[in-house]
Amino acid sequence: MSLDLPHRPRRLRAGPGWRRLVRETQLSVDDLILPLFVREGEGVREPIASMPGCFRLSIDELVKECAEAHALGIPGVILFGIPDEKDEKGSAGYDPQGIVPRALRALKKEVPKLLAWADVCLCEYTSHGHCGLVHDGEVLNDPTVELLARAACVYAESGADAVCPSDMMDGRIGAIRAALDSIDRTDTVVVSYAAKFASAYYGPFRDAAGSTPAFGDRRSYQMDSANAQEALREIEMDVAEGADIIMVKPALAYLDVVRAAYEAVDVPLAVYNVSGEYSMIKAAAAAGALDEKATVLETLGSMRRAGAKILLTYHAKDVARWLG
């Protein structure tokens, strides 16, 4: 018996050619940014136990990793610094001779066409692990913003194509844009972690960067995971202050926020496929519970489908190879 149906959606699913032809969302190597950790030393490629396949790299090894990423067609990388010494003010985070500025200069010399993004935050550089200056147990907003603007200028002068404040201090986008413009770095892109949630998914990153807070938590400045409307207010404020690209972090548990952001503002939207999301897939694949390639591509595809154009992901090199 043949049913009398006006439409048969399965016709356009019948074979791979049809499925490719009508696919609504495309995942491309052009969408990817590779996060990398850079530390002091030479010839260092230190595995990160909680993030299989990721490493803490000395500058010489970082340059090699970046050259490989560029050869795979990945448009850019974002650098996170791991200094040998930390202090209460996070001085290594805005020192022109700090680990990230030196890495940026080496990277732009050896792989000049690769976009170099620099994370702007103090958490990796402070002895207490918080994202700003602390007084009597409280993270201070405005004095921290001054240091973040200083760090952004140092990174821009060292070759960063984009500076990426991830601290969630109020007003830091406007301060950074004004500081960059004042030193004639008007072409430096500001990528705002506009909606960064206080998330359990950051655990492996904190292990990798040694940035776990020594006391308390970051809930007084990172966003409550229950709030979506607040995220949109943050995003709209950062766009008004001059952000060129806005970001939602984490990605997978916040796809509703990603979609709402895509519909709310007319600037490119990035998401951070964070360390916990990465490590969960790696662990499940290692246990034989998931097909790693299929799961990664489906997961990143969901972020593109929600509206994100730029995907920061530790899977970037594998994805570039898979997409071929």
Secondary structure in CASP SS format (residue, H / E / C, confidence):
PFRMAT SS
TARGET T0000
AUTHOR 0000-0000-0000
METHOD secondary structure of the structure
MODEL  1
M C 1.00
S C 1.00
L C 1.00
D C 1.00
L C 1.00
P C 1.00
H C 1.00
R C 1.00
P H 1.00
R H 1.00
R H 1.00
L H 1.00
R H 1.00
A C 1.00
G C 1.00
P H 1.00
G H 1.00
W H 1.00
R H 1.00
R H 1.00
L H 1.00
V H 1.00
R C 1.00
E C 1.00
T C 1.00
Q C 1.00
L C 1.00
S C 1.00
V H 1.00
D H 1.00
D H 1.00
L E 1.00
I E 1.00
L E 1.00
P E 1.00
L E 1.00
F E 1.00
V E 1.00
R E 1.00
E C 1.00
G C 1.00
E C 1.00
G C 1.00
V C 1.00
R E 1.00
E E 1.00
P E 1.00
I C 1.00
A C 1.00
S C 1.00
M C 1.00
P C 1.00
G C 1.00
C C 1.00
F E 1.00
R E 1.00
L E 1.00
S C 1.00
I H 1.00
D H 1.00
E H 1.00
L H 1.00
V H 1.00
K H 1.00
E H 1.00
C H 1.00
A H 1.00
E H 1.00
A H 1.00
H H 1.00
A H 1.00
L C 1.00
G C 1.00
I C 1.00
P C 1.00
G E 1.00
V E 1.00
I E 1.00
L E 1.00
F E 1.00
G E 1.00
I E 1.00
P C 1.00
D C 1.00
E C 1.00
K C 1.00
D E 1.00
E C 1.00
K C 1.00
G C 1.00
S H 1.00
A H 1.00
G H 1.00
Y C 1.00
D C 1.00
P C 1.00
Q C 1.00
G C 1.00
I H 1.00
V H 1.00
P H 1.00
R H 1.00
A H 1.00
L H 1.00
R H 1.00
A H 1.00
L H 1.00
K H 1.00
K H 1.00
E H 1.00
V C 1.00
P C 1.00
K C 1.00
L C 1.00
L E 1.00
A E 1.00
W E 1.00
A E 1.00
D E 1.00
V E 1.00
C C 1.00
L C 1.00
C C 1.00
E C 1.00
Y C 1.00
T E 1.00
S C 1.00
H C 1.00
G C 1.00
H C 1.00
C C 1.00
G C 1.00
L C 1.00
V E 1.00
H E 1.00
D C 1.00
G C 1.00
E E 1.00
V E 1.00
L C 1.00
N H 1.00
D H 1.00
P H 1.00
T H 1.00
V H 1.00
E H 1.00
L H 1.00
L H 1.00
A H 1.00
R H 1.00
A H 1.00
A H 1.00
C H 1.00
V H 1.00
Y H 1.00
A H 1.00
E H 1.00
S H 1.00
G C 1.00
A C 1.00
D C 1.00
A E 1.00
V E 1.00
C E 1.00
P E 1.00
S C 1.00
D C 1.00
M C 1.00
M C 1.00
D C 1.00
G C 1.00
R H 1.00
I H 1.00
G H 1.00
A H 1.00
I H 1.00
R H 1.00
A H 1.00
A H 1.00
L H 1.00
D H 1.00
S H 1.00
I C 1.00
D C 1.00
R C 1.00
T C 1.00
D C 1.00
T C 1.00
V E 1.00
V E 1.00
V E 1.00
S E 1.00
Y E 1.00
A E 1.00
A E 1.00
K E 1.00
F E 1.00
A C 1.00
S C 1.00
A H 1.00
Y H 1.00
Y H 1.00
G H 1.00
P H 1.00
F H 1.00
R H 1.00
D H 1.00
A H 1.00
A H 1.00
G C 1.00
S C 1.00
T C 1.00
P C 1.00
A C 1.00
F C 1.00
G C 1.00
D C 1.00
R C 1.00
R C 1.00
S C 1.00
Y C 1.00
Q C 1.00
M E 1.00
D C 1.00
S C 1.00
A C 1.00
N C 1.00
A C 1.00
Q H 1.00
E H 1.00
A H 1.00
L H 1.00
R H 1.00
E H 1.00
I H 1.00
E H 1.00
M H 1.00
D H 1.00
V H 1.00
A H 1.00
E H 1.00
G C 1.00
A C 1.00
D C 1.00
I E 1.00
I E 1.00
M E 1.00
V E 1.00
K E 1.00
P C 1.00
A C 1.00
L H 1.00
A H 1.00
Y H 1.00
L H 1.00
D H 1.00
V H 1.00
V H 1.00
R H 1.00
A H 1.00
A H 1.00
Y H 1.00
E H 1.00
A H 1.00
V C 1.00
D C 1.00
V C 1.00
P C 1.00
L E 1.00
A E 1.00
V E 1.00
Y E 1.00
N E 1.00
V C 1.00
S H 1.00
G H 1.00
E H 1.00
Y H 1.00
S H 1.00
M H 1.00
I H 1.00
K H 1.00
A H 1.00
A H 1.00
A H 1.00
A H 1.00
A C 1.00
G C 1.00
A C 1.00
L C 1.00
D C 1.00
E H 1.00
K H 1.00
A H 1.00
T H 1.00
V H 1.00
L H 1.00
E H 1.00
T H 1.00
L H 1.00
G H 1.00
S H 1.00
M H 1.00
R H 1.00
R H 1.00
A H 1.00
G C 1.00
A C 1.00
K C 1.00
I E 1.00
L E 1.00
L E 1.00
T E 1.00
Y C 1.00
H C 1.00
A H 1.00
K H 1.00
D H 1.00
V H 1.00
A H 1.00
R H 1.00
W H 1.00
L H 1.00
G C 1.00
END
